[in-house]
Amino acid sequence: MRRWRYPALALITGAAVTVYEFAAPNLFRGYFGQTIYVWANVIGVILAALALGYAIGGRWADRSTTLRPLVWVIVAAGLYGVLVSWVGPAFCAWLAGPQEYTQDTAIQSFLAQSLAASLVLFGPPLLALGMATPLLVQRASADWPVGRAAGLVFAVGTVGSIAGIYLTTFCLIDWWGVRTTLRVAGGVLILTGLLLAWAGGRKQPDTGVAASLLLLVFFPTPAPWADLPPADANLVLAIESPYQLIRVVDRPRNEGRWLAFDEGMGTYHSMQVNSDTLWTGAYYDAFAHLPEWVGSGASGQAPTAMRICILGNAAGTMADLLRLHNDDRQLLIDAVEIDPEVTRAARETMGLKDHPDTRIVHADGRTFLAQCEAGRYDAIILDAYARQVSIPAALVTKEFFALVRTRLTERGMVFVNLGALRPGSTLVKIVADTMASGWGGTIARCPLEDQANILLVAARGRPVPLPPAGSQLRIRESMAPHVPAGFKPLTDDWCPVESLTANDLQLR
């Protein structure tokens, strides 16, 4: 069994590579978000560090015949991971700075900052783990021919990486959070290095020093999320879910209680509705008279009944506002939220309560609609966002809007809340063109007064009706038909929505 010692070590180091790789963007999400650009920085730095590690480790393997280099690269990778769990949040906070970013300043800054964080926090341990691979091949070649030893080390290491992906994604971060996951992975590497040293007969003081480092794993670190901007806000709750960092904060200057995801930006995904004033002061107010806008009896039911589907429920702000302003109607609402932890946070801190006419469903929005019967809804509201500022790609394609059309009643309407700084941006035009191609009818655009939001509206079987007189945010005055701009529609095969969003925010 001794001959399997080094393939077993390859399994452990391979798992550590992907634990670190998947922990990195989860550590960064509270500071730089989780855009594809942040992921690109993380993956690029990790691949570069591994490549450099392979080269350096290969040269070292040719010059050494002892276990000591292998022991110390494994211990070093583990120790660095433990240190990252301690100082990583503070370093990210220092890079991001104390200011609260807005949509038009965030992603460009976060692109450079996440690259720097990746280099400093995860470059060194991945360099060390890369060095371990040729050292393991060198040691294993004493028991097998070189070709077989190399193939075995890389094969078993890849299996370990696969295990690390699933452990990190489905278990470790969900159970313990990202910082404890880093400490556990680092502790396993330190312990592995020590066992390897002792198995090789090394009893020198340097192994005792390394053993003492293992105690660092058990030192707790405070949760870093309370330090995120804005500095004068009060953190009410923070939850790390498999999808995002969920924070509920009491905003400064009596701005109310907000639910926000990921980085500390001046944006929100839900606001607590004030039942005294009945208004949020945000884009939600444009939907207050939605039943009147859609028209009574559109689905053949009694005039007071209307079926509404909300894709992107978050803390239930939209459903609360609809009920508050339409208590003379029966609104049967299906509120779809992909992340159950968001609902839990809303129940604990945002006043979300069960309502007999509202069903909260935890599912992917498109999958949920695909499973619904045709002609079910009088109105579908798309208010979903992925990674803070970008609408999910699967919810803006030609195929998706064709699906939406079939799920509406004969005179039903769809409302798309699109975050955009400029009404005439390429993002708005291409999404509207895509709606038109998947819808087969006219599309109306409604820039919202004093909001970085635009409503795209379509009606089945009729022209888009005007909003009721007196609607909030002056949507009646701003509403205009969309003139097709001739853009290639977004499809399930081609949908660069994050790049379009970045262009709209003048970040590229």
N, C-alpha and C positions, 0 to 999 in steps of 0.2 A: 504493500500500500504506500510505501514511502515514495515510490516513483510518481504517484498521483498528487504529491504535495504541491507541485508547481502549477499543474492545471487547476487545482482547487484554488490556489492563490489568484490565478487568472480569472476565475469565476467571481471572486470577491472584488478584485480591482475593476473588472468590467462592470459589475453592478454599481460600484461607487461612481464610475464615470457618468452614468445616466441619472443616478440620484442627484449628483451635483448639477448636471445639465438641466434637469427639470426643476430643481430647487431654485436655480438662479432667477428665472423670470417670475417665479412666485414670490421671491424676496423683493424683486424690483417693482412689482405691480403697485405697491402703495406709494411709489415715488415717481416712476416713469411710465406706468401703465403697462398694457400687454399688447401693444400693436405688433404687427408683423415686423416692424423695424426693430423693435426691442428684441424679439425672438431672433431676428437675423444677426444682430450684434452678439447675442449669447452664443448661438450655434457657430458663428464665424470664429469667435475668439476660442471656443473650445476646440474646434477642428484645427486651428492654427497651433494652439498649445500642444495638442496631441501630436501633430506632425513634428513640431520642434522636439518634443520629448522623445519620439521614436528615434530621431536622428542622434540626439545627445546620448540617449540610453544605449543605442547600438555601439557608439564609439566607446562608451564606458564598459560595456560588456566585453569588448575585445581586450581591454586593459586590466580587467580584474577577474580573479578566480575565487573571490570570497563572497560570502553572503552579505557583507556589510552594506554595499551600495543598494542592494535590493531592500534590505531592512529599512534603511533610512529614507528612501524615496517613498515607501509605503507609509512610514510613520509621519514624514513631512506632509504628505497629502492629507492624512487624517488630522494632524495638528492644525493645518491651515483651515480645514473645513470647520473645526471647532472655533477657531478664532473668528472666522467669518460670521458664525452664528452670534458672536458677541458684538463685534464692531461693524458688521455689514450694514445694519439699519442706520447707525449713526453716520457712516461714510456716505450712504446713499442720500441721507437727509442733508448732509453738508454739500454734496454735489448739486442737489436740487435747489438748495437755498431756502430761505424762509418765506419767499413770496408765494402767493397763490396764483398759479398760472391760469390763463384763460385759454379758450379753444384756439385762438389765433396765435398764441405764443408757445403753446405747450409742446407739440410733437417735435418741432425742430430742435428745441432745447433738449428734450428728452432723448433724442437720437444721439447726440454727442455725449450726454451724461450717462446713458446706459452703456455706451461703448466703453467709456472710462471705467465704470463700475465693473463691467465684465472683465476687462483687462486686469484690474487690480485685485478683485475679489475671487475670480474663478480661473484666471490664467495660470497662476502658480500651482494650485493643486492639480490641475489637469496636465500641466507640464510634467509634474512628478509622476502622475499615473501613466502618462505616455512613456516616460523613461522606464517604468517597471516592466513594460511588455517585452522589449528585447532582452532585458536582464532575466526575465522568466524563461524566455526561449533558450538563452545560454545555459541556464541551470538545467532545464528539462532535456537538453541535448545530451546530457550525460547518461540518460536512461533510454532515449530513443534516437534514431537518426535525425539529423538536423531538420530535414524537410517535414518529417512527421511531427517533430517537436513543435516547429513553428505553426503548422496547421492546427495542431491540437490546442496550443495556447490561444491562438486567435479564435478558433471555433468556440472553445469553452468561455473565453472572454466575451464573445458576442452573446452567448446564451445568458451570461451574467448581466450584460447590458439590457437584454430583453426583460429579464426578471426585475432589474432596477427600474425600468420604465413603469411596469405595472404596479410594483410595490409603492413607488413614489406617488403615482397618480391616484390609485384606488385605495391605498391604505395609509401610508406614513403621514403625508401632509394632512389628510382628512382626520387622522387620529390625533396627531401631535402638533401640527403646524410646521411651517417651513424651518424655523430656527432649531427646534428640537430634532427635526429630521436631519439637519446638517450635523448637529452634535452627535446623534446616534451613528450616522455614517462615518463621521470622523473618528468616533470612539472605536468602531469596529476595525477601521484601518489601523489605528494605533495598536490595538490589542493583537491584530493579525501580525503586525511587524514584530511585536514583542515575542509572540509565540514562535515565530520563525527564528528569531535570534536565539531563544532558549533551546529550541529543537536543534539548532546548529552548534550547541555547546558554548554559546557566548554568555559568560557570567560577569563580564566586565561592568564597571560602574556606568558606562553609557546606557546600558539597558535599564539600569535603575532610574536614570534620569528620564528616559522615555516612559517608564512605567508611571512615574509621578505625573507625567503629562496627561495620563489617562484620567486622572482625578478632575481635570478641567471640564470633562464632559458633564459632570454632575453639578456644576455651578449654574444656577438659574440666571436667566437674563430677562429684564423687564420687557413687556410688550412695547414695541416702538410706535404703535399707531397713534397714540395720544399726541405725539409730537408733530404730526402732519399738519400742513396749513389748512385753514387759517389759524394762526397762533392764538388768537383770542376767542376761538370757538371752544365749546365744551364737548368732549367726546362722550357720547352716551353709551355706545355699544360698538364693538368691532368683532367681526366674524370672518375667519378665513374659510371660504368654501372652495370646492373643486373648480368653480368657475371664476371667482374673483374675490377681492377683499371688499367686504361689505362694512360700511361705516354709517352710523347714525350720529349726527352732530347737531347741537344747538348752535345756530349761526350767530356771529357777532351782530351788534347793532339791531337786535330784535328782528332779525330776518326770518326767524322761525326754525323749525326742526326739519332737517333734510336727511334723506337717505342718498348716499353717493357710493360709487364703486371705484375701486382702484386708486389712482393717483390723486393728490390734493389739488384738484382743479375747481374753479368757481362754477361748477355745474352740478346738477342734481338728477336723480332718477325718480324721486318722489318727494313731495312736500306734504306736511301734515295739514289737512284741510281745517280751516278755522270755521266751525259751525256758526259762529256769531256773525262774521262778515260774509260768509258763503263764497269767498273768492280767494284764489291763490296768488294772483298777480303774475302768473306764469301762463304758458301756452295752454294749459289745461282749460283755462276759462273759455277758450274758443269752442269747446265742446258742450258747454252748459246747456244750450238749447238744441242739441243734436236731434232729439226725437221730433221736435217741430220741423227741423231742417229736412230730415228724411221724409216726414209726412206720415200721418196716422193711417193705420190699416194697410200698410204696404204689403204685409204678408198674408192678408186675408183673415187675420185674427181680429178680436175685438179692438176697437180704436185705441184703447188705453194700454194694450199689450205690445211690447216690442222686444225682439231678441237681438242682443248685441254681443259681439265677441271682441274682447280686448286682448291683443297680442302684445305682451310686455306689461304685466300687471304691476310689478315692483311692489310698492307698499299700498297699492289700491287707491291712489289719489284720483284717477280718472273715474273709477266706479263710484267713489264717495261723492264726487262733484256731480255726477249725473243723477244720483239719487236725491241729493240735497235740492237740486233745481227742478226736479220732475217728480215731486211726491204725489202728483195727481195721476201718474201713469204707472203701470206695472212694467218694469224693466227687468227682463230675464237676461242676466249677464253671465257669460262665460269668461272669466278672467284667467288668462293663460300666463304662467310664469315658469321659466325653465329651471330656476334655482330654488329649491325648497328652503334653503337657508335665508333667502331674502324674505320669504313669507314669515319665517320664524322671527327674524329681526323686526319685521313690521308689527307682528302681534305683540312683541315684548315692549316696543318703544314708540311705535307710530300710531297706536290706537286702532290698528286693523282688527275688525271684529267680523264674526260670521254673520251673514245676512241671508234670510230665506230665499231671496231672489237672485243671489250672487253665488256662483259656483267657482271656486278657485281650483284650477287644474295645473299640476306641475308636469309640464311637457314641453318639448320643442314646438314652437308655434306652427311651423309648416307641417310637421308630422301630425299635430292635433287636427289641423284643418283637413288634411288628407283623409283622416279617419271619420270625419263628420259626414252626414248625409247631405246631398245636394239641396240647395234652396233653404237652408236652415236659418240664416240670419238676415235681419233687416239692415244691419250695419256692422261692418268690421272695421275696427280701429287698429292700425299698426303703429305701435309706440315702443318698439323694441330697439335696444342698442347693445352692441357688443364692443367691449374695450372702450368704454366711455363715450367716444364721439362718433363712432361709425355704426351705421345700421348693418345688421347681419347680412352677409352676401346672399344667403339662401332666401331672404325675404324681399329681394328687389329684382328678381329675374323675371323674364317674360313668362316662364313656366309657372312661377309662383302667382303672378297676377291672373293668369288664365285659371288657375285653381281657385283663387279668391272669387272670381266671377261666378263659378259654378256653385259656390257655397252661399251665395246671396239669393234672396227672393227675387222675383221678377222685377221689382222696382227698388231693390236694395242699393246701398251706397257703401263705398269704401273710402276711408280717410287715412292718409299716410302722413305722419308727423316726421318731417325730414329736417334734421339739424343742418343748417347752412347759413353762412354769413351773408351771402349775396343771392338775391332772388334770381339773377340771371347767370349764375355760375354753371359751369359744365356739369357739375354733379346734379343740380336740379334739372337741367335740360335732359340729361341722359336718362335719369330715373323716370321723368315724365314721359319721354319717348318710349321707354321700356313698358311703362304702364299702358300706353296707348296701343302698342303692338300686341301685348298680351290680353288687352281688354276688348279691343275692337270698337272703341267709342271715344268720345271727347273726354279730355281731362281738364280740370280747372286748377289753377294755382292761386293760393291765398297767402301772401306774405303776412306774418303776424306783427302787429304794431309793437315796437320796442322789444322784439324777441329775435333771437338767432334761430328762428324756426319758420318753416314754410309748410303749409298743408297742401298736399296733392289730393284731389277729390275726384271721384268718378261715380257715376250712377248707372245702374243697369236698366236698359229698356227705355231710357229717357235722357234728355239733356240734364246736366247738373243744375239743380234748382238753386236759387239764391238763398243765402242764409237768412234767418229771420231778422227783421228790422230790430236794431238795438243790440245786436250780438256783440259780445266783448271783443276787444282787440281789433275792432274795425275791419273784420273779415269781409263784411258785405261790400265795403268801399274798395278793398284791395283785391277782391276776387276777379280773375280774368281768365279767359280760356287759354289753354296752352297751345301755342303754335308749334307743330313738330319742327325740330331743328335738324332732322336728318341724321341723327347719331345712330350708330350701330347699337341695337338693344342689348342689354345685359342678359346673359343666359346662364344656365347651370354650368355650361362649359367655359364661359368667359365672363368674369364678374370682378374686375379690379376695384371694388368699391372703396377699399381703404386708400388706394392711391388717388382716387377721385376726391375723397374727403380731404386728403392732405393737400391736393391742389387747390381745393376750395378754400382751405385755411391759409393759403399762400405760404405753404411750408416747403415747397419743392421748386 
